[in-house]
Amino acid sequence: MKKIITIIGARPQIIKSSAISRAIRNHYSNQLEEIIVHTGQHYDENMSKVFFEEMEIPQPKYNLQVGSGNHGEQTAKMIEGIEKIILTENPDALLVYGDTNSTVAGALAASKLHVPVVHVEAGLRSFQKRMPEEINRIMCDHVSTLLFTPTEIGLKNLEKEGFSLLPAEHSTIDHPQVFHCGDVMYDNSLYFSSVSDEKATVLQNQDWKSNYALITIHRDHNTDQKENLNAIFKAFSQLLDETDLHFVFPVHPRTKKKMAELLNQVTLEQIQQHARFHFIEPVGFLDMIALEKNAKIVLTDSGGVQKESYFFQKPCVIFREETEWLEIVENGNATLVGAHFDRIISETKRLLSKTDYTHPNFYGDGKAAEFICTCILDKM
């Protein structure tokens, strides 16, 4: 029996972890023991607890409760807490997801204690090191022993950075192995799509449920920069006038705070008072799937929501200058608009009128989690 510690902390990691936990429960319970550590990076109940309940994720054995803070302060607290847990549990490996402070903290703590790091969602690059997530990705990849990339582009990125793609019997931090396994979020979207049809409630009794754009905004280059935030919401106001769509916005707590601080008061009031703009509370994963599956278009700065829009064959407008998911942009399913007023309007209208969409199988076969578990058993 091999013991792995799984580090989670932010909403996307909690959701991703359900795929691995489900695979262990269903197929590997006699071979793998999973210890879940929640760093507490997302501590709002609507942003964390609901996902454990909806997605049947095992409750964490440890919760570090680090909360918010500057990057250095937050990461340091995580490293200190994770190091103590590693020394107590003596795991065979430590598994991290994605690119948050929880990810890099887990990777650094484990690698310095000579515990192999397993990185799920390795190889993704924005090629913008001003993004904290980009630093986290690079640091984590280069101290990992097993790297699982969801896309062919991620595989090529790692090869360019010097990683060998040749197979080997065993892996170490000095001789890591890279695998293209598909996307655990695709596993989840396939698995939970029918569950969402039965259990999601967000669309009940809504007059907009068949004609809306879904919005999510949370990245600091949009929420914390007054010019960007105002350009985005000014574009929403004009799109309300130029289309018949409703706009549905589950508001991240931090975004709500920044809107009150930075948005032009006239723009904010226009949006708040418009009959077709709907602010709603943050939603769980099943409700989010329902919102994505039934939207006409998705407008977001979230990496996860970009992919999910593709999984459910919805066009996507991305409030960023770059994306880790280049394949959906290159294939014409999504478009990068940054926070540029004119581009947001023109590209949203273009994607709404576009009809020649295709949806190649970029993200695997829905069994990425099983592949990862098998490799942990076979390659370490």
C-alpha positions, 0 to 999 in steps of 0.5 A: 500500500502506497501512501500519498498526500494530496494538497488542495487549497483553492476551488479549482484544486478541490474540484480536480481532486475529486477525480483522483479520489474517485479513481482511488475509491473505485479502483485502487483502494487496496493499493493507494491510501490518500491523505488530503491536506487543505491549506485553507487558501479558500476559506469561504464556505461557498468557495470550499465546503460545498464542493466537498459535499457535492463531489463526494470528496473525502474530508481533509485529515488536516486543514492549515487554515492559512487564509489570505495574505501576501504571497510570501506570507501565505506560502511560508505558512503553507510550507511550514504546515505541510512540512510538519505533516510530511514528517508525521505521515511519512508518505511515498509521494505528495500530489499537487494540482495546477498553479496556486500558492498551495501547489508551489508550497506543497512541491517545495516542502516535499522536494526538500524532504526528499518526498517525490512530487506528483504534479497534475496539470504540468507543462502549462505556460502563459509565458508571462512571468508577471503572473504569480501562477506562471512562477508557481507552475515553473517552480513546481514542474522543476522539482517534480518526479512525475509530471502529468500534462493534460495537453500535447502543447504542455508536453512540448513545453516541458520538452523545450525546458529540457525534460526527457520524454523517454520512458523509464522503469522508475522516476526520481527528482533528478530523472523525472518522467513526463506523461500526456494523460488528458485532463482530470477536469474532463473526467469530472465534466463527463462524470458530473454532467448527468448528475448536474442535470438531476441536482442543479437548481440554479436555473429553476424559475429563471426567465433567462435560463435559455438566453444568457451569457455566463460571466466569471471574473477573478484575476487580479489584473482585471479586478485590481486595475481600475482601468481594466475593470471599468473597461470590462463593465463598460463593455457589458453595459454596451452589449446589453444594449446591442444584444438581447442576451441576459448576463449572469454573473456569479460574483467571486467575493474578492471581485465584489469588493473590488467592484465597490472600490474601483468601478465608476459609479455611473457604470456600476449603477447602470449594470445593477439596475439593468433588468437583464444583468443578474448578479448571483452568489458563487455557485457549487460545481453542479450549478456551474456545470448547469450554467455552462451547459445552458449558456449561449456564450461564456465570458471569463478570465478563469483557466478552468472555465475556459476549458469547461466552456469547450467541454460543453461546446460553448464559445468563450471570450477570455479577459486575458492577453494569453492563455495556457489553453492555446488549442481552443483559441487556435481552433476558433472556439475561444478568443483573447480580448484582454480588457479592451473595450472594443475587442470585448464587444466585437469578439463577443458579437463575432462568436455569437454569430459564428456557426462553423465550430468544431470540437476536436478531442484535445483533452483525453478520454475521460480516464486521466485520473486512472492513468495517473494512479497507475503511473504512481504505482508503477513508476515510483 
